[in-house]
Amino acid sequence: MNIDQLQAIITGNFGTLIFVVLGAFILTGISIKEHLDRDPKDKMSKSKYLIYFFGWMIGYPSMGFVIAVAYLANDNQFGAWLALQIGLTSPAIVAGIASGGANILAKEGVATTDGQ
């Protein structure tokens, strides 16, 4: 796929992609609310929270957008409701996979060989 094809996919499906990004922003709001509802002892520091906030504001919509474009590049067409669902679930699935992998690495460590 070249840049012209990518641009055609984005411009041809702009409305659908807006719904994907909207879904991702809803997921961002849910993530922020979950953090704000925590006990004060379980909350992140303000500087660390700021980093996460920008990650949520940029990362979630970007992940949803990229996954939706991948679907559209394979000639899958979907409406606004499914686009909203992709925006809500795709970043959450990727975040869950990353969190699960990090938990396994923290618990079991990384296998190394002698001399590493």
KOLZADREN-285474 format. One record per residue: residue in three letters; z, y, x of N, C-alpha, C in turn. Coordinates in pm, whole numbers, plus 50000, padded with zeros to 5 digits. Atoms other than C-alpha are relative to their C-alpha. Layout:
<nodes>
alaZYXZYXZYX
...
</nodes>
This chain:
<nodes>
met500004988350085500005000050000500005012450090
asn500054987749921499105034150135500645011549921
ile499344988450059500455068850058499325004349870
asp500724996050121497745076549802500354991049882
gln499625009250107498575045249601501435002549954
leu498614997150034502285053149616500105012849918
gln500004987450074501655088649501499454998149858
ala500565002750132499515075849211501014992749911
ile498985007250077502295051949103501085009749954
ile498924990750034504905079649112499545010149896
thr500464989950096502815105948932499624993849866
gly500385006750124501535080948675501184995149918
asn498815005250068505055069448589501195009350017
phe498944990349969507045101248647501104999849895
gly499005000150107508785100548308500914987850007
thr499235012349986509875064548356500965001050117
leu499164998849881511195072148703501145010049980
ile498924990750032513205101348566501144992549930
phe498985007950067515015076648339500744990950098
val499355008149897515715054348641501045008550072
val499074991249928517295083548826501165004049909
leu498944996750095519245093348513501004988649990
gly499115011650003520655058048493500854999350125
ala499255000249874521675060148858501075011050002
phe498994989450007523455093348796501144996149905
ile498945005050088525345077048508500894990550077
leu499215009049916526425049648749500845007850099
thr499244991449909527485076848993501225005749928
gly498884994750078529625092648721501074989549975
ile499065010950021531225059048646500784997250128
ser499345002449872531985053849017501015011050032
ile499084988749974533545088449047501214999149908
lys498885001250093535645083248734500934988750041
glu499175011249955536845049648866500885004350117
his499204995349887537975066549186501095009749954
leu499024990150046539715095149003501134993649920
asp498985006950078541615070348782500954991550083
arg499145008049914543185052849080501365006850019
asp498714994349960546825057449179499795008850122
pro500184991249884547225085649431500074992850134
lys499885007349873548235060749701498744991950032
asp501215008049981544955041549651498745008450016
lys501184991349990542645071749667499645002550146
met500484996549867540535080749968500415014450031
ser499764986149962541155112250165498835008649952
lys501054991250051539155142750056498754999750088
ser501185000349912536895141650363499224987049985
lys500685012950020536145104650318499354999549862
tyr500544999750135535645109949944498715008249996
leu501194991549997533115137650018498804992250053
ile501075008449945531065113250227499514990249894
tyr500375009450106531145087549947499295007149886
phe500614992450109530285114249689498515002550029
phe501414997649966527085123649873499224986950007
gly500645013150003526325086749918499654995849860
trp500275003350140526635081649544498895008849944
met500984990750057524585112549462498604997950056
ile501305002249937521785103349704499634985150000
gly500275014249983522115065849755499654992749872
tyr500265007150125522325053049398498655003849940
pro501334996750055519345073049266498854995150087
ser501065004649909517315064249576499764985149985
met500165014550016518005026949538499304996649869
gly500645002550128517105027349170498545003950000
phe501374995049992513965047649239499124990350077
val500805009049916512755024449516499764986649930
ile500165012750069513374993049311499035001549883
ala500934997750111511575007949008498575001650050
val501354998549943508605018049225499474986450044
ala500445013449961508494982449362499524992149877
tyr500465006550124508294969149005498665005749956
leu501234993650046505604994348915498834997050093
ala501065003149904503624986649232499414986149974
asn500465013550034503364950549110499474999249858
asp500604999050134501814962248782500944996349886
asn499045001650108505014957948582500165013349930
gln499814987750077505224983548306501234998249912
phe498815000650083508444991548125500285013749942
gly499694987750070509785017547888501255006850051
ala498884991649958512525043147911501324992450001
trp498725007150006515365019847806500164990350115
leu499935009249886514534993848067500115007750131
ala499894991649881514095021348326501445004650018
leu498604995949994517585034048242500864988350048
gln499265012049959518894998448282499794997050148
ile500285002249857517194994948621500805010050084
gly499244989949928518795027548733501494997250001
leu498575003350008522225015548618500364987650081
thr499615012849943522144980148749499564997850144
ser500505002849866520034979949065500935004950110
pro499064995749896522345001749276501324992349995
ala498745007550012525384983149140499864986050061
ile500235013349943523864949549237499955000850152
val500104998449855522984961549588501385003250059
ala498654996649952526474977049629500924987849996
gly499205012250010528074944549509499684989950109
ile500415009149893526064923849755500555004850135
ala499504994449874526984947250042501514998650010
ser498555001150001530654947249942500434985550021
gly499695014149982530714909349915499784995450143
gly500275003549861529114905650256501025005950096
ala498984993649916531554930250410501344992949988
asn498755007250019534494911450258500004986650074
ile500105012749929533254878450400500125002250151
leu499914997149856532774893850746501415004050040
ala498644995849969536234909550732500954988050001
lys499125011750011537824876350634499704989750108
glu500385011049910535884852350854499595004850139
gly500464995049872534694874851135498554996450024
val501385002749964531364872251312499994989450108
ala500105010649901530454840651500499275005050124
thr500634996149874529684847251864500014988250094
thr500035010249898528894826152167500725005150123
asp499334995949876530554826452506499185010350073
gly500674989649923529734857452705499505011649917
gln500464988850084528964879952409501075010549992
</nodes>
